[in-house]
Amino acid sequence: MKRPKLSKHDRYVPIVILIIVGVLVVGAGVWYLSKEQSSKLIQVPADPIPLPPDPGEAGKQTLAGIDSDGDGVRDDIQRYIALNYPDSEKTRAALTQTTCAMQGALLDADNEQASINHVIEDFAAGDCLSYIKGTKDAWLIFAALRARILNTKDRSLAYVRATQHFSGHEITNTPATELKLGCTFNPDLMRN
C-alpha cells in the first residue's frame, strides 16, 4: 500500500510531538529535583558571587528578558546558576555557556542558519557539562536549567521554532575522551 504524501506542515507534527514530550519529561525532572531539593537550604559562599537584582515579573515580558550587566545571560538565570552552584566555578561556566546558546536560539528562532548554529553550540555545551559533572548529573542539571530558561509560553514557542530548523541534521555522540572539547573555556584550569 502506498503511503500518502505528507504536506510540508504535516512533516513537522512528529517533531512537535517529540518536543512536547521532551518538555513534559523536563517538567517532571524539575518537579522531582524541586521536591528532592526542597529540604536543602542554598548555601551562600563566604565570598559571594556578585549578582544582579532579581528582575521579577518584569524579566518575563520579552524573549530577551533583563540582562542588566550585558553578559548575554538573563539576570534571573544568572542568579539561578550562582545560587544553585556556588561551590563550582566549572559548573557555573558550563551552565553560562549553555544559557548563551539557548538564549541565542530564542532570539534567532526565525533565522534558520543562526538557529542551527545555536543548537550545535547547545550540544557542545552539553558535552562540556557532561565532562564536568558526568552524563547522568549533567542531564538532570541541564533539564532544570532549560525549564528555567523556557519559563514563558513565548520562550517555549521560540525554542520549538528554533529547534525545528535543526530537523534533518544530525549530531553524533561525542566520545567520552572528547567531551572537554565542547567547553569554550578550560575547566581543568579552574579550582572547582
C-alpha positions as CSV (number, residue, x, y, z in Angstrom):
1,M,0.0,0.0,0.0
2,K,1.4,3.4,-1.0
3,R,1.8,5.9,1.8
4,P,0.1,9.3,1.2
5,K,2.4,12.2,0.6
6,L,2.7,14.5,3.6
7,S,2.4,18.2,3.2
8,K,5.3,20.4,4.4
9,H,3.4,21.2,7.7
10,D,2.5,17.5,8.3
11,R,6.1,16.6,8.4
12,Y,6.6,18.7,11.5
13,V,4.0,17.0,13.5
14,P,6.3,14.2,14.8
15,I,9.0,16.8,15.7
16,V,6.5,18.9,17.6
17,I,5.2,15.9,19.4
18,L,8.8,14.9,20.4
19,I,9.5,18.4,21.6
20,I,6.2,18.4,23.7
21,V,7.1,15.0,25.2
22,G,10.6,16.4,25.9
23,V,9.2,19.4,27.7
24,L,6.9,17.2,29.8
25,V,9.9,15.0,30.7
26,V,11.9,18.0,31.6
27,G,9.0,19.3,33.7
28,A,8.8,16.0,35.6
29,G,12.5,16.1,36.2
30,V,12.3,19.7,37.5
31,W,9.4,18.7,39.8
32,Y,11.5,15.7,41.1
33,L,14.5,17.9,41.6
34,S,12.4,20.6,43.3
35,K,10.8,18.0,45.6
36,E,14.2,16.4,46.3
37,Q,16.0,19.7,47.0
38,S,13.1,21.4,48.8
39,S,14.5,20.4,52.2
40,K,18.0,21.7,51.3
41,L,19.0,25.2,52.0
42,I,21.0,27.1,49.5
43,Q,24.4,27.8,51.0
44,V,25.9,31.2,50.2
45,P,29.7,31.0,49.8
46,A,31.9,33.1,52.1
47,D,32.9,35.4,49.2
48,P,29.5,35.8,47.5
49,I,29.3,35.8,43.7
50,P,28.2,39.3,42.6
51,L,24.5,39.0,41.5
52,P,22.3,41.3,39.5
53,P,19.0,42.3,41.1
54,D,16.1,39.8,40.7
55,P,14.1,41.1,37.7
56,G,10.8,39.5,39.0
57,E,7.9,39.5,36.6
58,A,9.4,42.3,34.5
59,G,12.0,39.8,33.4
60,K,9.3,37.7,31.7
61,Q,7.9,40.4,29.5
62,T,10.1,39.8,26.5
63,L,12.1,36.9,25.0
64,A,15.4,38.6,25.9
65,G,14.3,39.3,29.5
66,I,16.5,41.6,31.5
67,D,20.3,41.4,31.3
68,S,21.5,44.3,33.3
69,D,25.2,43.6,33.0
70,G,25.1,42.8,29.3
71,D,26.9,39.4,29.6
72,G,24.4,37.6,27.4
73,V,22.7,35.8,30.4
74,R,19.4,36.9,31.7
75,D,19.5,38.2,35.3
76,D,17.1,35.6,36.5
77,I,19.2,32.8,35.0
78,Q,22.5,34.3,36.2
79,R,21.0,34.4,39.7
80,Y,19.7,30.8,39.4
81,I,23.1,29.5,38.3
82,A,25.1,31.3,41.0
83,L,22.7,30.5,43.9
84,N,22.4,26.8,43.0
85,Y,26.1,26.1,42.1
86,P,28.0,28.5,44.4
87,D,30.8,26.0,45.0
88,S,31.6,25.1,41.4
89,E,33.1,27.6,39.1
90,K,33.3,24.9,36.3
91,T,29.6,24.1,36.6
92,R,28.7,27.8,36.5
93,A,30.8,28.4,33.5
94,A,29.3,25.4,31.6
95,L,25.8,26.5,32.5
96,T,26.5,30.0,31.4
97,Q,27.8,28.6,28.1
98,T,24.5,26.6,27.7
99,T,22.4,29.6,28.6
100,C,24.1,31.8,26.0
101,A,23.4,29.2,23.3
102,M,19.8,28.8,24.3
103,Q,19.2,32.5,24.6
104,G,20.7,32.9,21.2
105,A,18.3,30.3,19.9
106,L,15.3,32.1,21.4
107,L,16.3,35.4,19.9
108,D,17.2,34.0,16.5
109,A,14.3,31.5,16.3
110,D,13.2,32.7,12.9
111,N,16.7,32.6,11.4
112,E,17.3,29.1,10.1
113,Q,21.1,29.2,9.9
114,A,21.5,31.0,13.2
115,S,19.2,28.5,14.9
116,I,21.2,25.6,13.6
117,N,24.4,27.2,14.9
118,H,22.8,27.8,18.3
119,V,21.6,24.1,18.5
120,I,25.1,23.0,17.7
121,E,26.5,25.3,20.4
122,D,24.0,23.9,22.9
123,F,25.1,20.3,22.1
124,A,28.7,21.4,22.7
125,A,27.8,23.0,26.0
126,G,26.1,19.7,26.9
127,D,29.3,17.8,26.2
128,C,31.2,20.3,28.4
129,L,28.7,19.9,31.3
130,S,29.0,16.1,30.9
131,Y,32.8,16.3,31.1
132,I,32.5,18.3,34.4
133,K,29.6,16.5,36.1
134,G,29.2,13.2,34.4
135,T,26.5,12.4,31.9
136,K,23.7,11.5,34.4
137,D,24.1,14.5,36.6
138,A,24.7,16.8,33.6
139,W,21.3,15.7,32.1
140,L,19.5,16.5,35.3
141,I,21.2,19.8,35.8
142,F,20.6,20.8,32.1
143,A,16.9,19.8,32.4
144,A,16.4,22.0,35.4
145,L,18.2,24.9,33.7
146,R,16.2,24.5,30.5
147,A,12.9,24.7,32.4
148,R,14.1,27.9,34.0
149,I,15.1,29.4,30.6
150,L,11.8,28.4,28.9
151,N,9.7,30.0,31.7
152,T,7.1,31.7,29.5
153,K,4.9,30.5,26.7
154,D,6.6,32.8,24.2
155,R,10.1,31.5,25.1
156,S,8.9,27.9,24.8
157,L,7.4,28.5,21.4
158,A,10.5,30.3,20.2
159,Y,12.6,27.4,21.3
160,V,10.4,25.0,19.4
161,R,10.7,27.2,16.3
162,A,14.5,27.3,16.6
163,T,14.9,23.6,17.1
164,Q,12.6,22.8,14.1
165,H,15.3,24.3,11.9
166,F,17.6,21.5,13.0
167,S,15.3,18.9,11.6
168,G,17.1,16.7,9.1
169,H,20.5,17.4,10.6
170,E,22.4,15.1,12.9
171,I,24.9,15.2,15.6
172,T,27.0,12.2,16.5
173,N,27.6,11.2,20.1
174,T,30.8,12.6,21.3
175,P,33.3,10.1,22.7
176,A,33.9,10.5,26.5
177,T,37.5,11.3,25.8
178,E,36.5,14.4,23.7
179,L,33.7,15.9,25.9
180,K,36.1,18.6,27.2
181,L,36.4,19.9,23.6
182,G,32.8,21.2,23.9
183,C,33.9,23.8,26.5
184,T,34.5,27.3,25.5
185,F,36.9,27.6,28.5
186,N,39.4,25.3,30.1
187,P,37.7,23.6,33.0
188,D,41.0,22.0,34.1
189,L,42.4,25.4,35.0
190,M,39.5,26.1,37.4
191,R,39.8,25.3,41.1
192,N,36.4,23.7,41.5
